[in-house]
Amino acid sequence: MPSVVNDSCILCKSCVEVCPVDAFHEGDTQVVVDPDTCIDCGVCIGECPQGAISSDSEADEKWVKFNAEKAAEWPVASK
C-alpha cells in the first residue's frame, strides 16, 4: 500500500530525505506521495515528526485522491 500524506504536513521534508525512490512531490505548503512511484517501504511513516503520513489503507479516501492528483501536478521534491 502506498503512503499518503495528509494536511498535518509542515513541509519539513524529513520524509523526502529518507525516501529511496523519490516518491514525494512538493507543493507550496506540503508534500504528497506519488502512488505509482512509492514502493511501500514505510520508512517515511516513522520519519514524519507530525504523524502526517500513513498507508493508503489507513488514510481517509480524500487524502488518497489528493496525493494522486497533486503528485501528477507538482514537481518531485528536492532533497
C-alpha positions as CSV (number, residue, x, y, z in Angstrom):
1,M,0.0,0.0,0.0
2,P,1.5,3.4,-1.0
3,S,2.0,6.0,1.7
4,V,-0.3,9.0,1.9
5,V,0.3,12.5,3.3
6,N,-2.5,14.5,5.0
7,D,-2.8,18.2,5.8
8,S,-0.8,17.8,9.0
9,C,2.3,18.1,6.9
10,I,4.5,21.1,7.8
11,L,6.9,20.7,4.8
12,C,9.9,19.8,6.9
13,K,10.8,17.2,4.2
14,S,12.2,14.6,6.7
15,C,10.3,12.1,4.6
16,V,11.8,13.3,1.4
17,E,15.3,12.7,2.8
18,V,14.7,9.0,3.6
19,C,12.6,8.0,0.5
20,P,14.7,5.6,-1.6
21,V,12.7,6.2,-4.8
22,D,11.9,9.9,-4.8
23,A,8.2,9.3,-4.5
24,F,7.5,12.7,-2.9
25,H,6.3,15.7,-4.8
26,E,6.3,19.2,-3.3
27,G,3.7,22.0,-3.3
28,D,3.7,25.4,-1.6
29,T,2.6,24.1,1.8
30,Q,3.1,20.3,1.9
31,V,4.4,17.2,0.1
32,V,2.4,14.4,-1.3
33,V,3.3,10.8,-2.4
34,D,3.1,9.6,-6.0
35,P,1.3,6.2,-5.6
36,D,2.9,5.0,-8.8
37,T,6.4,5.6,-7.6
38,C,6.0,4.6,-3.9
39,I,7.4,1.1,-3.1
40,D,5.6,0.8,0.2
41,C,8.7,0.5,2.3
42,G,7.1,2.6,5.1
43,V,10.3,4.4,6.1
44,C,8.7,7.8,5.7
45,I,5.8,6.9,8.0
46,G,8.2,6.6,11.0
47,E,10.3,9.5,10.0
48,C,7.4,12.1,10.0
49,P,7.5,14.2,13.2
50,Q,3.9,15.3,12.6
51,G,2.4,11.9,12.0
52,A,1.1,13.2,8.7
53,I,1.9,10.0,6.7
54,S,0.1,6.7,6.8
55,S,-0.5,3.8,4.5
56,D,-3.4,4.3,2.0
57,S,-5.3,1.5,3.7
58,E,-5.4,3.6,6.9
59,A,-5.8,7.1,5.2
60,D,-9.1,8.9,4.5
61,E,-10.0,8.4,0.9
62,K,-9.9,12.2,0.3
63,W,-6.2,12.2,1.1
64,V,-5.5,9.2,-1.1
65,K,-7.2,11.0,-4.0
66,F,-5.4,14.3,-3.1
67,N,-2.0,12.7,-3.1
68,A,-2.5,11.0,-6.5
69,E,-3.9,14.2,-8.1
70,K,-1.2,16.6,-6.8
71,A,1.7,14.2,-7.5
72,A,0.7,14.4,-11.1
73,E,0.8,18.2,-11.0
74,W,3.6,19.1,-8.6
75,P,7.4,18.6,-9.2
76,V,9.4,15.9,-7.5
77,A,10.5,17.2,-4.1
78,S,14.2,18.2,-3.8
79,K,16.3,16.6,-1.1
